[in-house]
Amino acid sequence: LATAAVTPFKIVGDYVSKQVPRGTVYVRKYRIERTGYDGPITIEMADRQARHLQGATGPTIVVPAGVNEFDYPTTLPPWMETGRTCRVCVMGTASVKDAEGVEHVVNYSSVQQNDQIIAVVEPGRLAIELDRTSILAEPGTIAVKVRVARASDLKGAVRVEVFVPNSVNGISSE
């Protein structure tokens, strides 16, 4: 037989499903239903997810005591598969005292649809496309065509630079 402290809060959200470009940060709003606990709550990605994340990541943030809403940013990496749905679950952790004053660490997470960060991954807003992804190192000049693809609402100049580490001899670029 085991006993555990009841988690005196819930992290809740409204159902939201958006198309989000890969390579961007998507911010989701949440509410905290506090039922007897008014202290700080640490929010992070849940240690158990309902689905594969495709590399999505999120920070650890602390919601201060007494605050009942927060925004959680999720980074969608540029290599995500477009058209696929990314679903991220968050969890809240807090330290609560029982009737005798003993502290217990409690957690809350949910895989319910309304509580997930749901993003349908769409193409990135800015990308570089090369006509080849690898080149055999041999003497001579090799041309590589570079194409910059961007969303129609992105305006202005784009600067493309080639980085050649100092440890590599004999390679240069224009």
C-alpha positions in Angstrom: 0.0 0.0 0.0 1.3 3.4 -0.9 0.0 6.9 -0.2 0.8 10.1 -2.0 0.0 13.8 -1.7 -2.8 15.0 -4.0 -1.7 17.6 -6.6 -3.6 20.7 -5.7 -3.5 22.3 -9.1 -4.2 21.5 -12.8 -2.8 23.0 -16.0 -5.6 23.5 -18.5 -6.0 24.9 -21.9 -8.6 25.4 -24.6 -8.4 23.3 -27.7 -6.2 25.0 -30.3 -4.7 23.5 -33.4 -2.6 25.8 -35.6 -0.5 25.5 -38.7 3.0 26.5 -37.5 6.1 26.9 -39.7 9.0 24.6 -38.8 12.0 26.5 -37.6 9.9 28.9 -35.4 8.8 29.2 -31.8 5.1 28.6 -31.1 3.7 30.0 -27.9 0.7 28.5 -26.2 -1.4 30.0 -23.4 -2.4 28.0 -20.4 -4.4 28.5 -17.2 -3.7 27.1 -13.7 -6.6 25.9 -11.7 -5.3 26.3 -8.1 -7.2 24.3 -5.6 -5.6 25.2 -2.3 -2.0 25.7 -3.5 -0.8 29.3 -4.2 3.0 28.7 -4.5 5.4 28.6 -7.5 5.0 25.9 -10.1 7.8 24.7 -12.4 6.6 24.1 -15.9 8.5 22.0 -18.5 7.9 19.4 -21.2 6.3 16.3 -19.7 8.7 13.4 -19.2 6.1 11.2 -21.0 4.7 12.4 -24.3 1.6 11.1 -26.1 3.3 11.2 -29.5 6.7 11.5 -31.2 7.9 15.1 -30.9 10.0 15.3 -34.1 12.6 17.2 -32.1 10.4 19.8 -30.6 11.8 21.3 -27.4 10.7 23.6 -24.7 12.3 25.4 -21.7 11.8 25.0 -18.0 9.9 28.1 -16.6 8.7 29.0 -13.2 5.2 30.4 -12.7 5.4 32.6 -9.7 3.2 32.2 -6.6 -0.4 33.4 -7.1 -0.1 33.7 -10.9 -2.9 31.7 -12.7 -1.8 32.0 -16.4 1.4 31.5 -18.4 2.7 31.2 -21.9 4.8 28.2 -22.9 7.1 28.5 -25.9 7.9 25.4 -28.0 10.7 25.4 -30.6 9.9 23.5 -33.8 13.2 22.7 -35.4 13.7 23.3 -39.2 14.0 19.6 -40.1 10.5 18.7 -39.0 8.3 16.7 -41.5 5.7 19.1 -43.0 2.1 18.1 -42.8 2.6 16.1 -39.7 1.0 17.0 -36.4 3.3 17.8 -33.4 1.7 17.4 -30.0 3.6 18.5 -26.9 2.4 17.8 -23.4 3.6 19.9 -20.5 3.8 19.2 -16.8 3.9 21.2 -13.6 5.9 20.4 -10.5 5.6 21.9 -7.1 6.6 21.3 -3.5 3.6 21.2 -1.1 3.3 20.7 2.6 0.9 18.2 4.2 -1.0 18.7 7.4 2.1 17.8 9.5 4.3 20.3 7.6 6.2 17.6 5.7 7.1 18.7 2.1 6.1 16.5 -0.9 7.0 17.0 -4.5 3.8 16.7 -6.7 3.4 16.7 -10.5 0.5 17.3 -12.9 0.4 16.5 -16.6 -2.3 15.6 -19.0 -2.4 14.1 -22.5 -6.0 15.3 -23.1 -6.4 17.1 -26.4 -7.2 20.5 -24.9 -4.1 20.5 -22.8 -1.6 19.7 -25.6 0.4 22.1 -27.7 -0.9 21.0 -31.2 1.0 22.3 -34.2 0.5 21.1 -37.8 3.9 21.6 -39.2 4.1 23.6 -42.4 7.2 24.7 -44.4 9.6 27.1 -42.8 9.5 30.8 -43.6 13.1 31.0 -44.7 15.3 28.2 -46.1 18.4 27.7 -48.1 18.4 25.0 -50.8 21.6 23.7 -52.4 21.9 21.8 -55.6 24.1 19.2 -53.8 24.4 18.3 -50.2 28.0 16.9 -50.2 31.1 17.5 -52.3 34.2 15.3 -52.8 37.3 17.2 -51.6 39.6 17.4 -54.7 41.7 20.1 -56.2 40.0 22.7 -58.4 36.9 24.9 -58.4 33.5 23.6 -57.6 30.3 25.6 -58.1 27.4 25.1 -55.8 24.1 26.7 -56.6 22.3 28.3 -53.7 18.6 29.2 -53.6 17.0 31.2 -50.9 13.3 30.3 -50.4 11.1 32.5 -48.2 7.6 33.2 -47.3 5.9 35.8 -49.5 5.5 38.2 -46.6 9.2 38.3 -45.8 10.8 41.3 -47.4 14.4 42.7 -47.6 17.8 41.4 -48.3 19.2 38.1 -47.3 22.9 37.5 -46.7 24.3 34.1 -47.3 27.7 33.3 -45.8 29.9 30.2 -46.0 31.6 29.2 -42.9 35.0 27.4 -43.4 36.6 26.4 -40.1 40.2 27.6 -39.5 41.3 24.0 -39.1 40.5 23.3 -42.8 43.3 24.2 -45.2 42.9 25.0 -48.8 39.2 25.6 -48.9 37.8 29.0 -49.6 34.6 30.5 -50.9 33.2 33.7 -52.5 
